């Protein structure tokens, strides 16, 4: 029987159980096999294409040993020291007691009565860069998506309810900051129903015309929400 190779695997390679590549051989005149494997692993990163991954790999092998060794050492220890925050799901470093608590949850200057719910850590970081959110966060990790088989039971609703009911930091308002997509809107409606039944004020981030954008190129939904969310001026 002839073994068929997956189209995603390069010629002369075989998949390892952990998703790595074994026995990779470079083409004549190409990169050495080991360096090609590094380039392929780098290409799995989001936003990194084949050429960029190859450029990264070449840089690591030509920039001097310290750069590659330091990066390799940090990456090897990353999963041993970084975990989701036990309170909000943000990325945190494990302390001496083996507990992961992020800097935002440790910041006593934050408004504990305001909780901003986001889908991903990347969304949390984007909101933090704006400087407009001085409350705390809760990361869902995923959005409600029936087409992908993600139902309400797949969301951490029980953990969110427990966080809202925390007697040490009672939550007065939950700001739902899920993206304005079909899945994001469905998730927002679910959260509004679940948390509203608990007597919690649930708000939603506004959406409208981006700063510096032209109305000519705005879609109908964006313009409609911008008009509905208008406020007094002058």
ABEGO torsion letter per residue (X at the ends): XBBBBBAABBBGBBBBAAGBBBGBBBBBGBBBAAAAAAAAAAAABBGBBAAAAAAAAAAAAAAEAAAAAAAAAAAAAAAAABBBBAAAGBBBBBBAAGBBBBAAAABAABBAABBBBBABAAAAAAAAAAGABABBBBBAGBBBBAAAGBBAAABBAAAAAAAAABAABBBABBBBABBBBAAAAAAAAAAAAAAAAAGBBBBBBBBBBBBGBBAAABBAAAAAAAAAABBBBX
